[in-house]
Amino acid sequence: MSTEILRPNGVGAVNTANIAIGAGVGEKWEQVDEAVADDATSYLRCGSGAEAQESFALQAESGGSGTINSVKVYFRCRNSATASPPNGARPGLYLAATTLMGTWVDLSNTTWFTSSEIITRPGGGNWAWADFANLEVVTGLKSPDGGEANLTQIYIEIDYIWGW
């Protein structure tokens, strides 16, 4: 088996507002694209009560071939302050005008941590290499009571069996 990592490299189609740059300079996607997480140096923040979503275009895949087993979204997040009820974050994918969100992760403490989840192909069916030309990675953040939900890194990992 082989893997390939794709990181954000541009603005995506999904933006429900209320996600802002918490620290760092540049575009929102530039706050979450690093290969090694820089935590509080550059991150996004959400202080609204309702879920806010933001998507990011991904760098091109390297021309892989073979059978795609799964696409896993990795994201690194934290809560900026202890909150009750706790803040949350969840990963997602956007493809062909369809957003598919994963499971909420409880942000009940202020320590940065990495979480991941395998997300199936938005719209159903099997993954095809052509999907990655238009795939976007999505974050969902919410902060219902106090503090902020913060995101410092997000990317996808393609797991596949290499083929000709």
VEXGUTOR-11309 format. One line per field, with one value per residue: residue number from 1; chain; x, y, z of N, C-alpha, C, O in turn. Coordinates in nm, 3 decimals, m for minus. Each point is the difference from the previous one (the first is absolute). Layout:
VEXGUTOR-11309
i = NUM;...
ch = A;...
n_u = X;...
n_v = Y;...
n_w = Z;...
ca_u = X;...
ca_v = Y;...
ca_w = Z;...
c_u = X;...
c_v = Y;...
c_w = Z;...
o_u = X;...
o_v = Y;...
o_w = Z;...
***
This chain:
VEXGUTOR-11309
i = 1;2;3;4;5;6;7;8;9;10;11;12;13;14;15;16;17;18;19;20;21;22;23;24;25;26;27;28;29;30;31;32;33;34;35;36;37;38;39;40;41;42;43;44;45;46;47;48;49;50;51;52;53;54;55;56;57;58;59;60;61;62;63;64;65;66;67;68;69;70;71;72;73;74;75;76;77;78;79;80;81;82;83;84;85;86;87;88;89;90;91;92;93;94;95;96;97;98;99;100;101;102;103;104;105;106;107;108;109;110;111;112;113;114;115;116;117;118;119;120;121;122;123;124;125;126;127;128;129;130;131;132;133;134;135;136;137;138;139;140;141;142;143;144;145;146;147;148;149;150;151;152;153;154;155;156;157;158;159;160;161;162;163;164
ch = A;A;A;A;A;A;A;A;A;A;A;A;A;A;A;A;A;A;A;A;A;A;A;A;A;A;A;A;A;A;A;A;A;A;A;A;A;A;A;A;A;A;A;A;A;A;A;A;A;A;A;A;A;A;A;A;A;A;A;A;A;A;A;A;A;A;A;A;A;A;A;A;A;A;A;A;A;A;A;A;A;A;A;A;A;A;A;A;A;A;A;A;A;A;A;A;A;A;A;A;A;A;A;A;A;A;A;A;A;A;A;A;A;A;A;A;A;A;A;A;A;A;A;A;A;A;A;A;A;A;A;A;A;A;A;A;A;A;A;A;A;A;A;A;A;A;A;A;A;A;A;A;A;A;A;A;A;A;A;A;A;A;A;A
n_u = 0.083;m0.169;0.181;m0.206;0.188;m0.208;0.149;m0.067;m0.168;m0.168;m0.043;m0.101;m0.082;0.134;m0.203;0.059;0.192;0.047;0.042;0.097;0.071;0.081;0.074;0.135;0.154;m0.105;0.054;m0.216;m0.041;0.012;m0.218;m0.079;0.122;0.001;0.209;0.097;m0.110;m0.132;m0.143;0.093;0.137;m0.069;m0.140;m0.112;m0.125;m0.045;m0.086;0.002;m0.192;m0.053;m0.121;0.217;m0.079;0.155;m0.031;0.079;0.052;m0.045;0.160;0.126;m0.175;0.088;m0.221;m0.102;0.098;m0.178;0.047;m0.184;0.183;0.172;m0.189;0.221;m0.177;0.167;m0.031;0.077;m0.046;m0.141;0.034;m0.123;m0.196;0.076;m0.053;m0.153;m0.016;0.047;0.204;m0.047;0.057;m0.003;0.041;0.136;m0.190;0.158;m0.212;0.111;0.130;0.179;m0.166;0.217;m0.188;0.194;0.153;m0.198;0.120;0.000;m0.114;0.049;0.126;0.133;m0.054;0.196;m0.164;0.117;m0.107;m0.108;m0.004;m0.061;0.095;m0.211;m0.007;0.113;m0.180;0.163;m0.061;0.040;0.143;m0.002;0.130;m0.144;m0.049;0.175;m0.082;m0.140;0.155;m0.188;0.175;m0.103;m0.037;0.001;m0.083;0.071;m0.137;m0.055;0.201;m0.005;0.122;0.190;m0.146;0.142;0.050;0.097;m0.155;0.069;m0.073;0.072;m0.132;0.154;m0.197;0.218;m0.152;0.204;m0.035;m0.030
n_v = m0.117;0.106;0.130;0.086;0.122;0.019;0.138;0.075;0.035;m0.055;0.181;m0.007;m0.204;m0.137;0.099;m0.110;0.035;0.213;m0.010;m0.011;0.182;m0.207;m0.133;0.176;m0.087;0.182;m0.144;0.018;0.019;0.222;0.033;m0.049;0.168;0.102;0.022;0.201;m0.164;0.156;m0.167;0.017;m0.154;m0.213;0.177;m0.197;0.175;m0.118;0.194;m0.087;0.112;0.153;m0.177;m0.022;0.089;m0.163;0.113;m0.210;0.186;m0.152;m0.038;0.089;m0.115;m0.151;0.025;0.062;m0.175;m0.055;m0.181;0.109;0.012;0.146;0.081;0.033;0.022;0.120;m0.054;0.204;m0.120;0.177;m0.050;0.159;m0.105;0.008;m0.189;0.163;m0.183;m0.216;0.092;0.113;m0.218;0.111;m0.222;0.083;m0.077;0.087;m0.069;0.107;0.165;m0.137;0.066;m0.051;0.018;0.086;m0.145;0.020;0.188;m0.163;0.192;m0.206;m0.034;0.056;m0.209;0.097;0.002;m0.192;0.102;m0.187;0.062;m0.210;0.099;m0.041;m0.162;0.195;m0.027;m0.024;m0.206;m0.084;m0.060;0.221;m0.127;m0.098;m0.185;m0.135;m0.081;m0.163;m0.160;m0.022;0.124;m0.164;0.221;m0.157;0.207;m0.085;0.177;m0.210;m0.084;0.201;0.176;m0.117;0.004;m0.142;0.144;m0.192;m0.158;0.033;m0.207;0.000;m0.165;0.029;m0.098;m0.045;m0.085;m0.004;0.178;m0.189
n_w = 0.000;m0.106;0.026;0.023;0.007;0.087;m0.100;0.202;m0.151;0.139;m0.125;0.201;m0.047;0.118;m0.007;0.188;m0.106;0.045;m0.219;0.202;m0.108;0.036;m0.163;0.020;m0.139;m0.080;m0.163;m0.056;m0.220;m0.030;0.035;m0.205;m0.082;0.197;m0.084;0.030;0.105;m0.096;m0.041;0.201;m0.086;m0.018;0.007;0.005;m0.069;0.187;m0.072;m0.205;0.018;m0.154;m0.067;0.052;m0.190;0.010;m0.192;m0.020;m0.115;m0.159;0.154;m0.161;m0.080;0.140;0.015;0.191;0.098;m0.124;0.122;m0.067;0.132;m0.012;0.096;0.022;0.139;m0.093;0.216;m0.061;0.184;m0.008;0.217;m0.097;m0.012;0.210;m0.103;0.018;m0.125;0.034;0.017;m0.191;m0.014;m0.196;m0.006;m0.156;m0.092;m0.133;m0.035;m0.161;0.079;0.004;0.138;0.016;0.122;0.076;0.076;0.105;m0.038;0.153;m0.021;0.072;m0.183;0.170;0.051;m0.055;m0.152;0.008;m0.168;0.054;m0.216;0.051;m0.177;0.063;m0.151;0.006;0.129;0.153;0.059;m0.204;0.163;m0.042;m0.130;m0.140;0.117;m0.035;m0.191;0.067;0.021;0.124;0.068;0.117;0.021;0.159;m0.025;0.195;m0.006;0.060;0.053;m0.098;0.065;m0.016;m0.170;0.100;m0.167;0.063;0.040;m0.214;0.051;m0.213;0.076;m0.162;0.045;m0.037;m0.140;0.088;m0.134;m0.111
ca_u = m0.083;0.069;m0.079;0.037;m0.059;m0.033;m0.022;m0.069;0.081;m0.084;m0.133;m0.100;m0.135;m0.086;0.034;m0.120;0.042;0.033;0.133;0.092;0.141;0.029;0.138;0.066;m0.029;m0.035;m0.134;m0.040;0.060;0.142;0.011;m0.023;0.060;0.138;0.032;0.022;m0.093;0.063;m0.093;m0.047;0.064;m0.101;m0.117;m0.131;m0.079;m0.145;m0.057;m0.146;m0.070;m0.037;0.112;0.050;0.079;0.091;0.069;0.127;0.047;0.116;0.105;m0.023;0.064;0.120;m0.022;m0.011;m0.084;m0.029;m0.124;m0.004;m0.065;m0.068;0.048;m0.008;0.026;0.068;m0.014;0.058;m0.087;m0.006;m0.092;0.084;m0.030;m0.097;m0.136;m0.107;0.046;0.129;0.009;0.020;0.057;m0.021;0.055;m0.091;0.047;m0.093;0.025;m0.115;m0.108;m0.050;0.085;m0.021;0.072;0.029;m0.046;0.048;0.101;m0.019;0.116;m0.027;0.117;0.072;0.121;m0.011;0.009;m0.032;m0.103;m0.016;m0.117;m0.021;m0.125;m0.033;m0.011;m0.125;m0.085;0.000;0.081;0.141;0.095;0.076;0.110;m0.047;m0.069;0.090;0.017;m0.103;m0.031;0.039;m0.008;m0.089;m0.003;m0.117;0.037;m0.107;0.034;m0.130;m0.002;0.132;0.119;m0.004;0.051;0.114;0.053;0.131;0.049;m0.095;0.046;m0.052;0.093;m0.059;0.057;m0.031;0.086;0.064;m0.024;0.046
ca_v = 0.117;0.128;0.115;0.132;0.108;0.123;0.111;0.115;0.095;0.105;0.024;m0.097;0.046;0.000;0.101;0.042;0.116;m0.017;m0.055;0.110;m0.026;0.025;0.048;m0.025;0.093;m0.064;m0.054;m0.100;m0.130;0.004;m0.020;m0.141;m0.082;m0.040;m0.142;m0.018;0.093;0.110;0.029;0.137;0.096;0.031;m0.084;0.060;0.000;0.013;0.033;0.005;m0.114;m0.100;m0.053;0.073;m0.090;0.060;m0.103;0.040;m0.075;m0.083;m0.013;m0.110;m0.128;m0.019;m0.089;m0.136;m0.096;m0.116;m0.002;0.089;m0.066;0.095;0.137;0.036;0.141;0.029;0.139;0.031;0.102;0.018;0.098;0.106;0.013;m0.099;0.045;m0.092;m0.129;0.011;0.032;m0.118;0.007;m0.122;0.005;m0.030;0.010;0.064;m0.045;0.012;0.072;m0.080;0.001;m0.112;0.031;m0.111;m0.002;0.108;m0.027;0.086;0.084;0.034;0.057;0.101;m0.058;m0.038;m0.143;m0.040;m0.101;m0.038;m0.082;m0.038;0.054;m0.062;0.091;0.077;m0.041;m0.146;m0.066;m0.025;0.107;m0.006;0.095;0.128;0.073;0.086;0.128;0.093;m0.026;0.100;m0.044;0.091;m0.004;0.053;0.044;0.065;0.047;0.041;0.073;0.037;m0.045;m0.011;m0.122;0.037;m0.100;0.042;m0.084;m0.096;m0.057;m0.134;m0.108;m0.099;m0.133;m0.072;m0.109;0.050;m0.082;0.055
ca_w = 0.000;m0.007;0.043;m0.051;0.080;m0.072;0.093;m0.057;m0.077;m0.055;0.053;m0.042;m0.033;0.117;0.099;0.071;0.079;0.142;0.020;m0.027;0.030;0.141;0.003;m0.127;m0.109;m0.126;m0.018;0.099;m0.029;0.037;0.144;0.033;m0.106;0.029;0.013;0.143;0.065;0.075;0.109;0.021;m0.091;m0.102;0.019;m0.021;0.122;m0.013;0.129;m0.011;0.061;m0.100;m0.077;m0.116;m0.085;m0.096;m0.078;m0.060;m0.117;0.032;m0.101;m0.094;0.033;m0.082;m0.115;0.051;m0.070;0.082;0.073;0.116;0.113;0.089;0.012;0.141;0.028;0.126;0.040;0.131;0.054;0.144;0.053;0.056;0.142;0.045;m0.031;0.032;m0.049;m0.069;m0.142;m0.081;m0.135;m0.077;m0.135;m0.108;m0.137;m0.093;m0.136;m0.090;0.071;0.112;0.119;0.091;0.123;0.090;0.139;0.088;0.100;0.116;0.035;0.139;0.068;m0.076;m0.058;m0.141;m0.025;m0.137;m0.014;m0.140;m0.031;m0.139;m0.053;m0.128;m0.113;m0.002;m0.111;m0.008;m0.104;0.025;m0.032;m0.125;0.006;m0.054;0.106;0.077;m0.070;0.048;0.140;0.100;0.139;0.072;0.146;0.070;0.134;0.075;0.134;0.050;0.126;0.051;m0.071;m0.146;m0.061;m0.083;m0.093;m0.047;m0.109;m0.057;m0.127;m0.025;m0.033;m0.090;0.018;m0.124;m0.046;m0.121;m0.117;m0.128
c_u = 0.088;m0.092;0.053;m0.075;m0.023;m0.036;m0.074;0.096;m0.085;m0.135;m0.097;m0.135;m0.090;0.049;m0.129;0.028;0.032;0.129;0.097;0.143;0.023;0.139;0.062;m0.041;m0.035;m0.144;m0.032;0.069;0.148;0.022;m0.003;0.071;0.135;0.017;0.026;m0.084;0.075;m0.088;m0.035;0.065;m0.095;m0.115;m0.126;m0.079;m0.148;m0.055;m0.151;m0.062;m0.033;0.123;0.033;0.087;0.085;0.065;0.123;0.030;0.127;0.102;m0.029;0.067;0.106;m0.018;m0.006;m0.086;m0.020;m0.132;0.009;m0.079;m0.080;0.063;m0.024;0.033;0.066;m0.020;0.051;m0.073;0.013;m0.115;0.087;m0.024;m0.100;m0.140;m0.101;m0.128;0.127;m0.014;0.027;0.063;m0.034;0.055;m0.106;0.067;m0.110;0.040;m0.130;m0.123;m0.063;0.103;m0.037;0.087;0.015;m0.056;0.058;0.104;m0.018;0.130;m0.018;0.123;0.076;0.130;m0.024;0.010;m0.044;m0.103;m0.010;m0.125;m0.002;m0.136;m0.024;m0.017;m0.133;m0.081;m0.004;0.088;0.144;0.085;0.065;0.110;m0.042;m0.073;0.091;0.028;m0.098;m0.036;0.049;m0.013;m0.077;0.024;m0.133;0.044;m0.123;0.048;m0.127;0.004;0.142;0.113;m0.019;0.047;0.110;0.045;0.133;0.052;m0.112;0.057;m0.065;0.114;m0.077;0.073;m0.040;0.098;0.053;m0.023;0.047;m0.110
c_v = 0.125;0.109;0.126;0.104;0.121;0.107;0.114;0.090;0.110;0.007;m0.104;0.063;0.015;0.104;0.047;0.119;m0.041;m0.077;0.108;m0.044;0.039;0.056;m0.037;0.104;m0.078;m0.045;m0.104;m0.134;m0.004;m0.018;m0.148;m0.097;m0.060;m0.152;m0.037;0.105;0.106;0.052;0.148;0.105;0.041;m0.098;0.078;m0.009;0.016;0.026;0.006;m0.123;m0.110;m0.051;0.093;m0.096;0.081;m0.114;0.060;m0.088;m0.075;0.002;m0.120;m0.127;m0.030;m0.096;m0.145;m0.088;m0.119;0.019;0.088;m0.070;0.097;0.139;0.040;0.148;0.009;0.147;0.018;0.120;0.010;0.094;0.108;0.021;m0.108;0.054;m0.106;0.048;0.016;0.035;m0.127;0.031;m0.131;0.019;m0.027;0.010;0.061;m0.043;0.014;0.057;m0.079;0.004;m0.118;0.023;m0.125;0.023;0.116;m0.052;0.104;0.077;0.048;0.051;0.091;m0.050;m0.036;m0.151;m0.029;m0.112;m0.036;m0.086;m0.032;0.051;m0.067;0.107;0.077;m0.034;m0.150;m0.053;m0.019;0.120;m0.028;0.105;0.137;0.084;0.103;0.133;0.105;m0.017;0.116;m0.063;0.107;m0.013;0.056;0.035;0.060;0.033;0.051;0.087;0.026;m0.057;0.003;m0.138;0.044;m0.117;0.050;m0.082;m0.092;m0.050;m0.136;m0.096;m0.102;m0.132;m0.082;m0.115;0.042;m0.096;0.069;0.070
c_w = 0.000;0.052;m0.066;0.081;m0.089;0.103;m0.069;m0.079;m0.062;0.069;m0.054;m0.021;0.122;0.100;0.065;0.092;0.144;0.025;m0.046;0.029;0.146;0.020;m0.133;m0.103;m0.125;m0.002;0.109;m0.024;0.039;0.151;0.038;m0.096;0.033;0.015;0.146;0.071;0.080;0.113;0.008;m0.090;m0.112;0.017;m0.036;0.130;m0.033;0.139;m0.003;0.062;m0.098;m0.073;m0.117;m0.080;m0.096;m0.077;m0.068;m0.121;0.040;m0.113;m0.088;0.050;m0.104;m0.117;0.041;m0.089;0.092;0.073;0.124;0.110;0.084;m0.012;0.146;0.014;0.138;0.031;0.142;0.056;0.152;0.033;0.065;0.149;0.038;m0.020;0.040;m0.069;m0.083;m0.148;m0.079;m0.135;m0.069;m0.141;m0.104;m0.135;m0.086;m0.141;m0.079;0.071;0.114;0.113;0.087;0.123;0.086;0.140;0.079;0.097;0.109;0.029;0.144;0.075;m0.094;m0.062;m0.146;m0.012;m0.144;0.004;m0.148;m0.016;m0.149;m0.043;m0.135;m0.108;0.005;m0.125;m0.019;m0.112;0.043;m0.038;m0.135;0.009;m0.052;0.105;0.068;m0.068;0.052;0.147;0.087;0.138;0.078;0.150;0.047;0.141;0.069;0.141;0.065;0.126;0.050;m0.080;m0.151;m0.039;m0.097;m0.086;m0.053;m0.118;m0.047;m0.133;m0.020;m0.031;m0.084;0.023;m0.123;m0.024;m0.136;m0.116;m0.125;m0.064
o_u = 0.113;m0.121;0.118;m0.119;0.088;m0.084;0.002;0.116;0.045;m0.034;0.009;m0.016;m0.101;0.115;m0.079;m0.081;m0.010;0.032;m0.007;0.023;m0.028;0.021;m0.040;m0.089;0.036;m0.083;0.089;0.047;0.053;0.113;0.036;m0.030;0.055;m0.091;m0.036;0.018;0.092;0.033;m0.059;m0.039;m0.006;0.019;0.002;0.027;m0.038;0.019;m0.062;0.066;0.011;0.106;m0.090;0.072;m0.039;0.041;0.011;m0.013;0.071;m0.035;m0.072;0.109;0.001;0.098;0.045;m0.080;0.076;m0.075;0.091;m0.117;m0.113;0.112;m0.114;0.096;m0.052;0.006;m0.015;m0.008;0.071;m0.062;0.094;0.085;m0.076;m0.030;0.032;m0.045;0.029;m0.100;0.033;m0.002;m0.012;0.003;m0.108;0.116;m0.119;0.115;m0.105;m0.110;m0.110;0.118;m0.117;0.122;m0.085;m0.094;0.116;m0.014;m0.008;0.105;m0.031;m0.010;m0.033;0.078;m0.102;0.082;m0.072;0.009;0.047;m0.047;0.029;m0.100;0.090;m0.003;m0.107;0.053;m0.078;0.063;0.038;m0.034;0.027;m0.018;0.052;m0.006;m0.047;0.051;0.027;m0.089;0.107;m0.088;0.018;0.027;m0.053;0.058;m0.082;0.083;m0.026;m0.095;0.059;m0.012;m0.097;0.088;m0.023;m0.006;0.008;0.095;m0.077;0.057;m0.060;0.106;m0.103;0.123;m0.118;0.109;m0.075;0.007;0.033;0.016
o_v = m0.001;m0.017;0.009;m0.016;0.039;m0.022;0.011;0.019;0.071;m0.082;m0.039;0.121;0.071;m0.004;0.071;0.031;m0.118;m0.027;0.048;m0.103;0.113;0.085;m0.098;0.082;m0.117;0.050;m0.049;m0.063;m0.106;m0.023;m0.037;m0.119;m0.074;m0.070;m0.109;0.120;m0.031;0.100;0.052;0.116;0.117;m0.121;0.122;m0.086;0.062;m0.082;0.044;m0.103;m0.118;0.062;0.047;m0.081;0.109;m0.099;0.122;m0.122;0.042;0.018;m0.091;0.004;0.060;m0.050;m0.088;0.048;m0.021;0.093;m0.016;m0.034;m0.029;0.017;0.000;0.049;m0.053;0.085;m0.088;0.105;m0.078;0.061;m0.032;0.059;m0.047;0.112;m0.119;0.110;0.109;m0.029;m0.104;0.114;m0.104;0.111;m0.050;0.040;m0.017;0.015;m0.046;m0.055;0.033;m0.029;m0.024;0.000;m0.089;0.078;0.037;m0.109;0.120;m0.061;0.117;0.037;0.010;0.081;m0.060;m0.062;0.079;m0.092;0.075;m0.063;0.086;m0.026;m0.008;0.119;m0.061;m0.001;m0.050;0.077;0.032;0.076;m0.116;0.103;0.102;0.122;0.105;0.092;0.120;0.070;0.056;m0.083;0.120;m0.109;0.096;m0.085;0.064;m0.071;0.120;0.075;m0.086;m0.106;0.057;m0.058;0.084;m0.115;0.111;0.042;m0.052;0.078;m0.055;0.039;m0.053;m0.006;m0.012;m0.005;0.019;m0.122;0.118;0.054
o_w = 0.049;0.009;m0.037;0.029;m0.077;0.088;m0.123;0.038;m0.090;0.085;m0.117;0.013;m0.006;0.043;m0.062;0.087;0.035;0.116;m0.113;0.063;0.041;0.086;m0.063;0.025;m0.013;0.076;0.069;0.095;0.029;0.043;0.111;0.001;m0.082;0.045;0.044;m0.022;0.077;0.064;m0.095;0.005;m0.036;0.004;m0.017;0.084;m0.100;0.090;0.097;0.016;0.034;0.002;m0.070;0.058;m0.043;0.060;m0.017;0.006;0.091;m0.117;0.042;0.057;m0.108;m0.054;m0.074;m0.081;0.094;m0.029;0.081;m0.018;0.040;m0.049;0.047;m0.059;0.098;m0.089;0.085;m0.064;0.064;m0.088;0.072;0.066;m0.085;0.041;0.007;0.033;m0.049;m0.065;0.057;m0.047;0.064;m0.053;0.033;m0.011;0.029;m0.040;0.045;m0.009;0.044;m0.020;0.028;m0.008;m0.001;0.019;m0.017;0.057;m0.029;0.021;0.023;0.117;m0.118;m0.050;m0.033;0.067;m0.060;0.081;m0.085;0.095;m0.083;0.067;m0.084;0.030;0.000;m0.111;m0.081;m0.072;0.112;m0.091;m0.034;0.065;0.045;m0.013;0.044;0.063;m0.011;0.049;m0.023;0.023;m0.024;0.050;m0.056;0.069;m0.065;0.058;m0.001;0.025;0.066;m0.063;m0.052;0.065;m0.086;0.044;m0.051;m0.067;0.081;m0.077;0.092;m0.047;0.042;m0.012;m0.031;0.056;m0.095;0.017;0.003;m0.109
***
